[in-house]
């Protein structure tokens, strides 16, 4: 995948040699960021094992890497299993949020999913993770809610297109599971 540049950092796909950068990024997430990313409590040991698994299989990991070489945001594309859709997951460190990094990472994941001919992507988050829902909605996610968890499905079009923008004041709408 070609690298995307801006003045502050680069979006690129990580390889196995970058696994420690990914792990360190996940370790730097604050407690709320960890809960939102992993849908629950995640200690350092869990995160280390999780990051290792991301590079052991067919998962693709994309990252926003700052000029100092540190991963400050990441997106994972986990391939589909049986009849389940491909899963995606995102994280951005607190001081790097609201800079458009999540959108750029989502675009990278969508391009990779389109190339792999995945028909749709699934994203799961806690009910309180409004930022994740807003990001996924930009890409046309349809949401369902069950318990304290929200699941969004994003159809992969053959050509990239963003969803219609929301109007100011439009409320989140969730369909029951």
N, C-alpha and C positions, 0 to 999 in steps of 0.2 A: 504494500500500500504506500502511496506517495505520502510524504510528510507535509503537514499543513503548518505554516509558520505564522506567528504574530510577534509583536515586540517583546512579549513576556515569556513565551514558551512555544513548545512544539507538540502537536498531536502525532503519535506514532504507535505502531503495534510493537508490543514487547515480545521478547523471545525468552527462552530459558535462562540465558545469561543475565537477564534483567529481573529475575525472580526476587532477588533481595530488595531491589528498588520498589517493587510492588508490595512486598511484605512490609517494608519500612513505612510506606505510605499508609497502609491499612492500620499499622500500629499507631500512627500519628493522629488518627481520627479521635475526636473527643467522645465521651461516653454517649451523648445523644447521637452523634454520627455513626457510632458502632451499632447502636440499637436500630437505627433506621436502615443501615446497610445490611445487617444480618438478621433483621426482624427479631431481635432479642439481645440478650447479654452475650458479649463475645470477649473473652480474655485474650491476652497475648498468645498463649499456647494454642488456643483454637485458631486464631488468625494466622499464625505461622503454618499450621497444618493445612488450613484452607488455601493459603497462597501457594504452598507447595503443590497441592492437588491441581490448581489452575494451570500449572505448567507441565503436568504429568500426562495429560490426555489431549483431547481435541479442542479444549477451550481456547478461544482467542482472547487476548487481553490487549486493550488499547489504553494509552495513557496520555495525559497532558504532562509534559516534562518541562520544568522551568529552566531558565538559562544556566542555573547551577548544576543541572543534571538530576535533580530530584523529581520523582513522580509526585504530583500534587493532586491529581485526579485520575481515576481509572474507570474503565467500562469493560465488562466481561460479556462475551457471547458464548454461552454454553450450548453445544449442539443438541438438537432434539433427541429424545429417547422414546422409542416405540411410537405411540400415537400422540405423545405430548409435544407441544411446540418448543422451539429453542427458548432458553431463558436468558435474560439480560439483567445485569446488575451494575450499579453506578456508585461512585463515592468521590467526593471532592472535599479536601480539607477546609475547615471553617474559614480561614483567612483568604481562601481563593474562591469562595462561593460568590454568586451573583456577578460573575465576569464573563458569562457565556461559555465557560468550559464544559459544563454538562451538555449544552446544545451541540458543541463541536464533537464531543465524545459520542453522543447519540447518533450524529450524522455518520461517524466512522463505523459504528456498529450496524447501522442500517445499510451502508454500502457493502459491508462484509456479508451481511445476511442476504442481500440481493444477489451478490456474486455467488453465494452458496446455494441459491435458489430455495431458501427457507420461505415458506408461505406466510408465516406470522411469527411474532416474538411475544413472549410473556414476561411481564415484570410484576414482581410481588413486593409490596411494601406494607409498613404499618399504617393503620388508618390515619395517624397523625402526621404522616409525611406529605404535607401539602406541596412542598417543592418538587418532590419526585412525580406526583400526579400532574402538576403543572407542566413539567418537562415532557412527560410521556404524552400528555394531551396535545402538545405542539406537533407531535408526530402521528396524531390520529388515534390514540389509545382509547379503547372502550373498556370501562371499568365495571367490576362487580365487587361486592363486599360480602365477607363472611367472617363473623366474629370480629376480631381486631385487625384483620388483614384485608388489604385491597389488592386485587389482581387486575392488571391491565393487559389487553391483547392489542398488538399493533400489526395490522396487515402490511405485508411488504409488497409494494407496487413494483411493476417492472421498471418504472422510471421514478426517480425521486420527486416527491412533492410534499410540502408541508400542509398540515391541516389548516382549516380556516381559523383565523385568530379569534379568541374569545372576546366578547364585548365587556367593557368595564362593568363590574357589578354582577356579572353572571356567576351563579353559584355552582359549586361542585355538584354533579349529579352522579349517583351511584345506583346501579341496578342490583337487586338482591341476587345472590348466587343460587 
